[in-house]
Amino acid sequence: MRNDLGHLFVLRLATADLPEPEEFGTAAALAGMACTTGVGALAGLIPATVAVRVKVIDATRY
């Protein structure tokens, strides 16, 4: 029991001077989702476009 209280005391000292976190707005969340969707789409489309241009026989050779 004493060990748990020690950890709580240290944790309380470590977080005593931290400011309260700011709110994370809906617009920021939607912008983040749009950016990650765009990056994911590009990460999938670029290799797919290259793969379409390669002949089947050349693709099986590598």
C-alpha positions as CSV (number, residue, x, y, z in Angstrom):
1,M,0.0,0.0,0.0
2,R,2.8,2.4,0.8
3,N,4.4,1.9,-2.6
4,D,1.1,2.9,-4.4
5,L,0.9,6.1,-2.3
6,G,4.5,7.0,-3.2
7,H,3.7,6.7,-6.9
8,L,0.6,8.9,-6.5
9,F,2.6,11.5,-4.7
10,V,5.3,11.6,-7.4
11,L,2.7,11.7,-10.1
12,R,1.0,14.6,-8.4
13,L,4.3,16.5,-8.1
14,A,5.1,15.8,-11.7
15,T,1.8,17.2,-13.1
16,A,1.3,20.0,-10.6
17,D,2.7,22.8,-12.9
18,L,1.1,21.6,-16.2
19,P,-1.5,23.8,-17.8
20,E,-5.0,22.6,-18.5
21,P,-5.2,21.1,-22.0
22,E,-7.0,23.3,-24.6
23,E,-10.2,22.1,-26.3
24,F,-9.7,20.3,-29.6
25,G,-12.3,21.7,-32.0
26,T,-14.5,19.9,-34.4
27,A,-13.0,21.8,-37.4
28,A,-9.5,20.7,-36.4
29,A,-10.7,17.1,-36.2
30,L,-12.4,17.2,-39.6
31,A,-9.3,18.9,-41.1
32,G,-7.1,16.1,-39.7
33,M,-9.4,13.5,-41.1
34,A,-9.4,15.1,-44.5
35,C,-5.6,15.3,-44.6
36,T,-5.1,11.7,-43.5
37,T,-7.7,10.5,-46.0
38,G,-5.9,12.4,-48.8
39,V,-2.5,11.1,-47.9
40,G,-4.0,7.5,-47.7
41,A,-5.6,7.9,-51.1
42,L,-2.3,9.1,-52.6
43,A,-0.4,6.3,-51.0
44,G,-2.8,3.8,-52.6
45,L,-3.2,5.4,-56.0
46,I,0.4,6.0,-56.9
47,P,1.5,2.4,-56.6
48,A,-1.7,1.2,-58.2
49,T,-1.2,3.5,-61.2
50,V,2.3,2.2,-61.6
51,A,1.1,-1.4,-61.3
52,V,-1.5,-0.9,-64.1
53,R,1.2,0.2,-66.5
54,V,3.4,-2.8,-66.0
55,K,2.9,-5.8,-68.2
56,V,1.9,-9.0,-66.5
57,I,5.0,-10.9,-67.7
58,D,7.3,-8.2,-66.5
59,A,5.5,-8.1,-63.1
60,T,6.0,-11.8,-62.6
61,R,9.6,-11.6,-63.5
62,Y,10.5,-9.5,-60.4
